[in-house]
Amino acid sequence: MTTPLDAFFRPESIAVVGTSRRPGTIGYQILDNILRHGYKGVVYPVNPHASAVHSIRAYPSVTAIPGPVDLAVVVVPKEHVPPVVEECGEKGVKGLVVISAGFKEVGGEGIERERELVEVVRKHGMRLVGPNCMGLLNTEPGVSVNATFAPNMPPPGPLSFMSQSGALGVTILDYAAEYGIGIHQFVSVGNKPDVSGNDLIEYWENDPGTRVILMYIENFGNPRRFTRIARRVTRKKPIVVVKAGRTGAGARAASSHTGALAGADIATDALLAQCGVLRAQSVEELFDIAMALEEQPVPVGPRVAIVTNAGGPGIIIADALESLGLEVAELTEETQERLRGVLPAEASVRNPVDMIASATSETYELALELVMEDENVDAAVAAFVPPLGIRQVDVALSIVTARDRHPHKPLLAVLMGREGLPEGKAELHEAGVPAYIFPESAARALSGLYRYRQWLDRPVPEPTRFPVDVDTVAGILDRAVEEGRSGLLEPEALAVLEAYGVPVVEHHLARDEQEAVDAARRMDGPVVLKVVSPQVVHKSDVGGVRVKLQGDEEVRNAHREIMASVRAARPDAEIRGVLVTRFLEGGRETIVGMSVDPSFGPLIMFGLGGIYVEALKDVAFRIQPVSEQDAREMVDGIRGRKLLDGVRGEPAVDKDALVDTLQRVSQLVGEHVRISELDINPFLALSRGGVAVDARIRIRASRD
């Protein structure tokens, strides 16, 4: 054994503690699976009330076993788990799989019971999978261990799978066995107080039998560590994740736009996008993608050719591909002419290529070869609806032949009809061509392949470090904390941004009416007046804002109106003056923000600003730190990005300025952890540069 986790996947001896002679019990099923599926090591049943189980000598305790034990699978009532684990530690067991439930997942006493369990495990230097899990398996021929209570053993293959749900794990293994999806290793981690998904990713990173890593996750124990590991591993092997909890039920309340938009699932999407993990929306989609990744190369581009013997499936596939960001390839004139030479006159030689119902297996082979030779095609989908007289098996073999002649381009099959998949699947699967029942499944799989290609082609830049004025920001935050404030005044917020190189609107804090007039004169143009008060957060709600003011008289009148309105609405407010800012027109209003997620840390947000942020919620998030590449993807990732490129004669905005600002805000909140929320709304994106017009920053007293 070269790593501690080898005790789980390559044990030379296994003790099943709590095994039973009664069929239908978990203890019986686990021992039965170990024996029935050809485990190559030594098995020790442990049952103090039986002399033999499955015709194998049983032992009253782990310490009574004469030989060494690498792995112990514990299936005893919850209250007996700690003493059994203590015995395992005394015996020198390296790995524990605790199937038993009744720990942290039930709350109350279960939390203390799990704490006690982990304490014993760590005292003896063991590693623990579970509790509250269904076990693990390894189909590697030299090991062939199935230490689960699942009824089926999947076929060997290059996919390694981690499930946080035991019940779902049983379903996953059933699905893999039914559809012939090859599993290398499988682990149900349960409550994961010790061995976690992060540990397994690191183990599978260097495991030669693992080509693709699949995960079902309900929560991230250590998101930061996951990010570091996954960014590295996805450059070598794809990781596909189903993450439960997509709804907004877990979203927390927040006072800023950024916090209100940063629901629980937003952080997960941002995290996975930044480390190249492919997110599947369902277990079905996860296996759709996994089947393609199992044997297929990743395409060099998004252009897909469709070959079918029926128009309907071709249209469905084309629609599904385009909805997922792929392209229906434009076949060259040469390819179309060659197709006309082998297809009937009624056939369509444009993509999708509809060969009509009379297409034979030979026709499939010729058409697929021609489209896959086309320089405009990066991948292909062959769809078959079985007519009378054409055998699915023959078509499947033709698809395989075409794939063998073009092994560097992915080719997926859709065998439709009640008997389509079973009759052709075996040949396709054996040849490494994934076969699907529904057109949408093939489209999802190709989308996953292409998303992985985009990640592999993505540069790996480090976050930019800008020269900034750290001390000025620290001083502003210190003064606000000393005054017991939870937020900065707007002049302070603008000063913080300036210290980090974010361009801000020309502004001046006026203590009285005359100072406001003098400041407006210096700006030589229309101005905005905004009240400055620690007690007033939403200024417009109390009449604390006046815009587009020109001349001394308008400024004086506006100042008086603001003072009267705010004092009437908030007589308790301490008014420290008004902020006089230049009134800016033109450009495009955007928002740059940050909110701290309790698990993931600071989330940086970008989107359309002003009224759009609340009405459309068209925003993109990334987890801090944000690199230049991350920032550019955020700017290009919103639905309204065309508004930034200029519409109806309007000039395009300076996207580089937006990218620069996002990186500077990322550095700011990374270096000053007391900033809990930040909104720049709007950040006015101009044809050259940009400027922060309004800023809000909330803070916390703690530096932790």
Helices and strands as residue ranges (DSSP letters): H 6-9, E 13-17, H 26-36, E 42-46, E 52-53, E 56-57, G 62-64, E 71-74, G 78-80, H 81-91, E 95-98, G 104-106, H 109-123, E 127-129, E 135-138, E 145-148, E 156-163, H 166-179, E 183-188, H 197-205, E 212-217, H 223-233, E 239-243, G 248-250, H 257-261, H 264-274, E 278-280, H 283-295, E 303-308, H 311-323, E 327-328, H 333-340, E 353-354, H 361-373, E 379-384, H 392-405, E 411-415, H 420-431, E 435-436, H 439-457, H 470-482, H 490-499, E 507-510, H 513-523, E 527-532, G 539-542, E 545-549, H 551-569, E 577-582, E 588-597, E 601-608, H 612-615, E 619-623, H 628-637, H 641-645, H 655-671, E 675-685, E 690-692, E 695-699
